[in-house]
Amino acid sequence: MNGSSHELDAERSRSHPRDQASWFSKITFFYTLKSFIKIYKKPLEEDDLYQVPSDLQSQNLVDELEKHIKNDIISNENLCLYRVLWKWYGVQYFCIGIMQLIARTISIITIPMYIGKLVSFFDPIQHHITKNEAYTYVFIIVGLNILNCLYLHNYLLLVYGLSIKIRAAFCSLIYRKLLKLKPDSLMKVTSGKITTLIQKDVGILQEVVHLFNDFWIGIAQAFIVGYCVYE
């Protein structure tokens, strides 16, 4: 009984700190402080490594992917992985993109605006901006940059986490399908083809997840900034 209790405690101690962290700790990344303190005191060892976060467990991800693939085959004549991905993570992905569009648009408009007002304060001819207003602009600029920094890192964590989920699910699916192949069929599959699937094809899919939002956001921002300049 004591042995199983110790194993359970060890399992919990190795669980990823993000799983138990509060929303504030997740946003500010305070849950990582314990790891930095450990590294400062001594080099990391194998026992110090955490488990994979619960939302990145490959078994759960590949089970979910297989379920979506089966549903797509039932609903449509031909399997389309892009359609599967859209039904699986499409709405979440584009919600993240819309959030990024709003945040970046606010950032590229407000920060230069307040910097311009602060620079105008040092013009010897002007008299309409007081010293207190200039201090206010400084605090606003610093605050906006801090918020922008926090937001950017959380956004990147969301996007890269989503791409890792997709990569882990597809790589696990390939591995699972290989285990189900008969020896005769397995002999026909070369190791080079498997490597290409995992490294190149799945890797390209991961890069698309990284960059596609930035592609359409950049176009939208060009129109928004152009409209603001025109007005």
TORMARZA-546236 format. One line per 3 residues: their letters; for each residue x, y, z of C-alpha. Coordinates in Angstrom, 1 decimal. Layout:
BEGIN
a) X/Y/Z ~ ...
This chain:
BEGIN
mng) 0.0/0.0/0.0 ~ 2.8/2.4/0.9 ~ 4.7/1.5/-2.3
ssh) 1.7/2.4/-4.5 ~ 1.2/5.6/-2.4 ~ 4.8/6.6/-3.1
eld) 4.4/5.8/-6.8 ~ 1.2/8.0/-6.9 ~ 3.0/10.8/-5.2
aer) 5.9/10.6/-7.6 ~ 3.5/10.5/-10.5 ~ 1.8/13.7/-9.3
srs) 5.1/15.4/-8.6 ~ 6.2/14.8/-12.2 ~ 2.9/16.0/-13.6
hpr) 3.2/19.2/-15.7 ~ 2.8/22.3/-13.5 ~ 0.6/24.0/-16.2
dqa) -2.1/21.4/-15.5 ~ -2.5/22.6/-11.9 ~ -1.8/26.3/-12.6
swf) -4.4/29.0/-12.2 ~ -5.5/31.1/-15.2 ~ -3.4/34.0/-13.9
ski) -0.3/31.8/-13.6 ~ -0.8/30.5/-17.1 ~ -1.1/33.9/-18.6
tff) 1.9/35.3/-16.8 ~ 3.9/32.0/-17.0 ~ 4.5/32.1/-13.2
ytl) 4.2/28.3/-13.2 ~ 7.6/28.1/-14.8 ~ 9.4/29.8/-11.9
ksf) 9.9/26.6/-10.0 ~ 11.8/25.1/-12.9 ~ 14.1/28.2/-13.2
iki) 14.8/28.0/-9.5 ~ 15.7/24.3/-9.8 ~ 18.0/25.1/-12.8
ykk) 19.7/27.9/-10.8 ~ 20.4/25.6/-7.8 ~ 21.6/22.5/-9.7
ple) 21.6/21.0/-13.2 ~ 18.4/19.3/-14.3 ~ 18.2/15.5/-14.0
edd) 15.9/13.0/-15.5 ~ 13.7/12.9/-12.4 ~ 13.2/16.7/-12.7
lyq) 11.5/16.3/-16.1 ~ 7.7/16.8/-16.2 ~ 5.2/14.7/-18.0
vps) 3.6/15.9/-21.2 ~ 0.7/18.3/-20.5 ~ -2.7/16.5/-20.4
dlq) -3.9/18.3/-23.5 ~ -0.9/17.1/-25.5 ~ -1.1/13.4/-24.6
sqn) -0.6/11.6/-28.0 ~ -3.0/8.7/-27.2 ~ -5.9/11.0/-26.6
lvd) -5.1/13.1/-29.7 ~ -4.8/10.1/-32.0 ~ -8.0/8.6/-30.7
ele) -9.8/11.9/-31.3 ~ -8.3/12.1/-34.8 ~ -9.4/8.5/-35.7
khi) -12.9/9.4/-34.5 ~ -13.0/12.4/-36.8 ~ -11.7/10.4/-39.7
knd) -14.3/7.7/-39.3 ~ -17.1/10.3/-39.1 ~ -15.7/12.0/-42.3
iis) -15.7/8.6/-44.1 ~ -19.3/8.0/-43.0 ~ -20.5/11.5/-44.0
nen) -18.6/11.7/-47.3 ~ -17.5/9.3/-50.1 ~ -13.9/10.3/-50.0
lcl) -11.7/11.1/-47.0 ~ -10.3/14.6/-47.0 ~ -7.8/15.4/-44.3
yrv) -8.2/19.2/-44.7 ~ -12.0/18.7/-44.0 ~ -11.1/16.5/-41.0
lwk) -8.7/19.2/-39.6 ~ -11.4/21.9/-40.2 ~ -14.0/20.0/-38.2
wyg) -11.4/19.2/-35.5 ~ -9.6/22.5/-34.9 ~ -10.7/24.9/-37.7
vqy) -13.1/27.0/-35.6 ~ -10.6/27.2/-32.7 ~ -7.7/28.1/-35.1
fci) -9.6/31.0/-36.8 ~ -10.9/32.3/-33.4 ~ -7.2/32.5/-32.4
gim) -6.5/34.3/-35.7 ~ -9.3/36.8/-35.2 ~ -8.0/37.5/-31.7
qli) -4.5/38.0/-33.2 ~ -5.9/40.4/-35.8 ~ -7.7/42.5/-33.2
art) -4.6/42.6/-30.9 ~ -2.1/43.4/-33.6 ~ -4.4/46.1/-35.1
isi) -4.8/47.8/-31.8 ~ -1.1/47.5/-31.2 ~ 0.1/49.0/-34.5
iti) -2.4/51.9/-34.2 ~ -2.2/52.9/-30.5 ~ 1.5/52.5/-29.7
pmy) 2.8/54.7/-32.6 ~ 0.0/57.2/-31.8 ~ 1.1/57.6/-28.1
igk) 4.8/57.7/-29.1 ~ 4.0/60.5/-31.6 ~ 2.2/62.4/-28.8
lvs) 5.2/61.9/-26.5 ~ 7.6/63.1/-29.1 ~ 5.5/66.2/-29.7
ffd) 5.9/67.1/-26.0 ~ 9.6/67.8/-26.7 ~ 8.8/70.2/-29.5
piq) 9.8/73.7/-28.0 ~ 7.0/75.4/-30.0 ~ 4.1/73.3/-28.6
hhi) 2.4/74.3/-25.3 ~ -0.8/72.1/-25.3 ~ 0.9/68.9/-23.9
tkn) 1.7/69.2/-20.2 ~ 4.4/67.3/-18.3 ~ 1.7/65.2/-16.5
eay) 0.2/64.3/-19.8 ~ 3.7/63.3/-21.1 ~ 4.2/61.0/-18.0
tyv) 0.8/59.5/-18.7 ~ 1.9/58.7/-22.3 ~ 5.0/57.1/-21.0
fii) 3.1/54.8/-18.6 ~ 0.6/54.0/-21.4 ~ 3.4/53.1/-23.8
vgl) 5.2/50.9/-21.2 ~ 1.9/49.3/-20.2 ~ 0.9/48.6/-23.8
nil) 4.3/47.0/-24.5 ~ 4.1/44.8/-21.4 ~ 0.5/43.7/-22.4
ncl) 1.7/43.1/-26.0 ~ 4.6/41.0/-24.8 ~ 2.4/38.9/-22.5
ylh) -0.2/38.5/-25.3 ~ 2.3/37.6/-28.0 ~ 3.9/34.8/-25.9
nyl) 0.4/33.4/-25.0 ~ -0.6/33.5/-28.7 ~ 2.5/31.7/-29.8
llv) 2.0/29.1/-27.1 ~ -1.6/28.5/-28.4 ~ -0.6/28.3/-32.1
ygl) 2.5/26.1/-31.5 ~ 0.5/24.0/-29.0 ~ -2.1/23.4/-31.7
sik) 0.5/22.5/-34.3 ~ 2.1/20.1/-31.9 ~ -1.3/18.5/-31.3
ira) -1.8/18.0/-35.0 ~ 1.7/16.7/-35.5 ~ 1.5/14.3/-32.6
afc) -1.9/13.0/-33.7 ~ -0.8/12.3/-37.3 ~ 2.6/10.8/-36.3
sli) 0.8/8.5/-33.8 ~ -1.8/7.6/-36.4 ~ 1.0/6.5/-38.8
yrk) 2.7/4.5/-36.1 ~ -0.6/2.9/-35.1 ~ -1.4/2.0/-38.7
llk) 2.0/0.4/-39.2 ~ 1.5/-1.8/-36.1 ~ -1.7/-3.1/-37.6
lkp) -0.1/-4.0/-40.9 ~ 0.6/-7.7/-41.7 ~ 4.2/-8.7/-42.1
dsl) 3.8/-9.1/-45.9 ~ 2.3/-5.6/-46.2 ~ 4.8/-4.1/-43.9
mkv) 7.6/-5.4/-46.2 ~ 6.3/-3.3/-49.0 ~ 6.5/-0.1/-46.9
tsg) 10.0/1.3/-47.0 ~ 11.5/3.2/-44.1 ~ 12.2/6.1/-46.4
kit) 8.5/6.5/-47.2 ~ 7.7/6.5/-43.5 ~ 10.4/9.1/-42.8
tli) 9.1/11.3/-45.6 ~ 5.5/11.1/-44.2 ~ 6.6/12.0/-40.7
qkd) 9.3/14.6/-41.4 ~ 8.2/16.2/-44.7 ~ 4.4/15.8/-45.1
vgi) 3.4/16.2/-41.4 ~ 6.1/18.9/-41.0 ~ 4.6/20.9/-43.9
lqe) 1.2/20.6/-42.2 ~ 2.7/21.9/-39.0 ~ 4.3/24.9/-40.7
vvh) 0.9/25.7/-42.4 ~ -0.6/25.9/-38.9 ~ 2.2/28.2/-37.8
lfn) 2.0/30.6/-40.7 ~ -1.5/30.6/-42.3 ~ -3.0/33.0/-39.7
dfw) -0.2/35.5/-40.2 ~ -0.8/35.3/-44.0 ~ -4.5/36.4/-44.0
igi) -3.9/38.7/-41.0 ~ -1.2/40.6/-42.9 ~ -3.5/41.2/-45.8
aqa) -6.4/42.3/-43.5 ~ -4.0/44.7/-41.7 ~ -2.8/46.2/-44.9
fiv) -6.4/47.2/-45.8 ~ -7.0/48.5/-42.2 ~ -3.8/50.6/-42.1
gyc) -4.4/51.8/-45.7 ~ -8.0/52.9/-44.7 ~ -6.7/54.7/-41.6
vye) -4.0/56.5/-43.6 ~ -6.5/57.5/-46.3 ~ -8.9/58.9/-43.7
